[in-house]
Amino acid sequence: MIDPSEKRKEIKKKLRKLEGLPTLPPVVQKLNQMIEDERTSLNQIAELIEKDQVITTKVLRLANSAFYGFPRKVSTVQQAMMLLGMNVLKILIMTSSIFEIIHKEDVGLWEHSVGVAACCKLLAERLEIKDPQELATAGLLHDLGKVVELVVLREDYQEIVKMVAQGEDPLRAEKALLGLDHAEIGAFLMTQWNIPERLIEAVQAHHNLELAKKYKKEAALIHLSDFLVHARGYGETLYHQIPPLNLNTLKILKLSLPEIKEVIFALEPRLYELKFFTEELKRELSPS
């Protein structure tokens, strides 16, 4: 069997070249240049995105989903930009193809990811953490590393599934076989994509809060959302049981158990709406 430290190097090399992953839409490079240019107006950015009808459709579909929970329909790219912010819009454009892969390859993982996104948004709003839509997006990406395992490291992923079926802890199985776990893989890929550090650290530390240096609250928020969505049984991941909850989470977020109960009640209608969103997506993506 390959040495995990060698395997780790090999995986990072693949991710640096984005091997086996969908190519980024051509609009991304131009978008990055425009964002960095202070003379560019929001109007010009919206016009650039709208030239690509496929990207526009994907972005508006995600912007209108229940995990962002906007009260009114988002019907233009400019509206999406104002409501979501430039960071989130850019991430949605970059990852829209990834979400199609995850939806086709593993609906359970997709449902879990959108459930965690919805819970992150609710918690961030309740705790008045800035840019709750960014945290919803971090929730959406928290298992990005599993998508990489599924798509780029398929044989290794099947081996991990076998180890977990035999009773091994999923994170330990990943580290034993790959030399790193899905949280580190996801964070590494997000770094390659120049996604904001706040979201990268939150994703990297969502199973191990000790890894969070600057953004402990954000990491704790994803950790708790992941736990609650697993406990609710919404979607499926490699965890056949509820993953452990780090008890420091409640201290970091200054949350009481009655408050968590309120979040669970508020989450339920969002999850119900997301079921419809998933069904709609399934119909759109299935060959006619």
Beta strands, then each sheet from edge to edge (+ up, - down):
end
